[in-house]
Amino acid sequence: MHLSRWSLVLAGICGFAALASLNATPLSPAAPEKPFHAKLLEIAKHYKSDKFASPVDQHVAHWAPLLCRLPEAGKDYLPGKVRESASDDLDTHGQKLYFLYAKDQAAYLDLGEGAKPVPAGQFVVKESWHPVEWTPMKAPEKEAPLAPESVIRKDRTWYKPGKSAGLYIMLKTEANTPNTDEGWVYGTISPLTGKVTAAGRVESCMECHVKAKHDRLFGLPKEDVQRIKTFIEKTKKAP
Ligand code: HEC
């Protein structure tokens, strides 16, 4: 009698545990195939909010040396050379303007110093734009004045961001996470639909990023990092 009461209690506990574990398992069949979509969409939604991420460099526009999305098959890319070679052929490589945001701005700026692997949780968002030629004297009257850092000069022409070319995201998870590149999740978000168009171990991204110096990240050129750090120091000291 005594024993059977205990077994009833035990059976109850086990039943509850089984139910609880059932509840914890996502029932949607799509979920296991798209393990990173929710996180990527969350990043896409909030990367501009202060609490979630920081602009790496106060919204200064940069040129992407080439289309992140379209690797040229068979070509060996070296980051240093990419900038130079791409700078000559704006049309063929469809260069883009981009702004960078990072979860941990300081860590992104310190890449390379000590060369530690990037810790899980860091993400970098490259917000890219198709460039549009901009002539200061001919700017339409209605156009709001553009901040100097949101236009960029190349040769003799000025450009400003035009249509969105989407988001390129890299998110670091634990190194042993399945379907990642040693922990890195690559993701793209369509500018038209706002949906995730690629996520996880994306071979086309890896083709270049496995060659990047700082644990899959290229980082910014040294002189840019210095300029940004000086700017941060100055603004900190300002009353
Ligand atoms: C053809 C080479 C190439 C391919 C392919 C490529 N990237 Fe990049 N990516 C670069 C280079 C070079 C940089 C460094 C800076 C730049 O673009 O100016 C970079 C920078 C980035 C950054 C900023 C973080 C950093 O410092 O590295 C992100 C995020 C990013 N790429 C995402 C992606 C994603 C997502 C894909 C795949 C859809 C991809 N890239 C494919 C070359 C490439």
Boltz pocket constraint, residues with backbone or C-beta under 6 A from the ligand:
constraints:
  - pocket:
      binder: B
      contacts: [[A, 62], [A, 63], [A, 64], [A, 65], [A, 66], [A, 67], [A, 68], [A, 69], [A, 70], [A, 71], [A, 72], [A, 77], [A, 79], [A, 82], [A, 124], [A, 125], [A, 126], [A, 167], [A, 168], [A, 169], [A, 170], [A, 186], [A, 187], [A, 188], [A, 198], [A, 202], [A, 204], [A, 205], [A, 206], [A, 207], [A, 208], [A, 209], [A, 212], [A, 216], [A, 217], [A, 218], [A, 219], [A, 220]]
      max_distance: 6.0
